[in-house]
Structures are given as C-alpha cells and as structure tokens.
Amino acid sequence: MFGLSSPLHWIIVLIIVLLIFGTKKLRNIGEDLGGAVRGFKEGMKSAEEKEREAKAAEASPPAQVADGQIIEGEVKEKTKS
C-alpha cells in the first residue's frame, strides 16, 4: 500500500521534519550524534589496544629479580618416570 520507496516520498518526509524541528535543532542533533559515534569508536580502539597488551603480556614469560640481576626462564612440568 503505502511504501516509502520512491524519492518523492523521502523528500516530502524531509521537508516535514525540517518544518517541525527547524534547521538549528537538527544541526545540534547531528553534532551530538556524531560526537557519540566518535566516542564509541575511540572506546572500541582503546579496548582493542588493551586486549593486544594483555595478549603480549601473557606471551612473554615473567622476569624474576635475584640479587639485582634479572633471571629469565620458563617453568616446565616434571613428568613421572
């Protein structure tokens, strides 16, 4: 029946929205939405960086300090013979 598939319908809807809200309010809404999207992207990037740092920390064996010297090594399980 009534679909918004033709460009003429979209133009009419946009004109009605402009008349109801006004350009200033729509501009402010757009700026707020853009800021929220930017903040979300930055949050996702920082979360990915934290995951990479955690994986890198797990991959390298911890260093031990004895008498001012750093001793590096890995722990191996003893097998019963």
Secondary structure as the mmCIF struct_conf table of DSSP 4:
data_model
#
loop_
_struct_conf.conf_type_id
_struct_conf.id
_struct_conf.beg_label_comp_id
_struct_conf.beg_label_asym_id
_struct_conf.beg_label_seq_id
_struct_conf.end_label_comp_id
_struct_conf.end_label_asym_id
_struct_conf.end_label_seq_id
BEND BEND1 SER A 6 SER A 6
HELX_RH_AL_P HELX_RH_AL_P1 PRO A 7 PHE A 21
HELX_RH_AL_P HELX_RH_AL_P2 THR A 23 ALA A 59
BEND BEND2 SER A 60 SER A 60
HELX_LH_PP_P HELX_LH_PP_P1 PRO A 61 ALA A 63
STRN STRN1 GLN A 64 ALA A 66
TURN_TY1_P TURN_TY1_P1 ASP A 67 GLY A 68
STRN STRN2 GLN A 69 ILE A 71
HELX_LH_PP_P HELX_LH_PP_P2 GLU A 77 LYS A 80
#
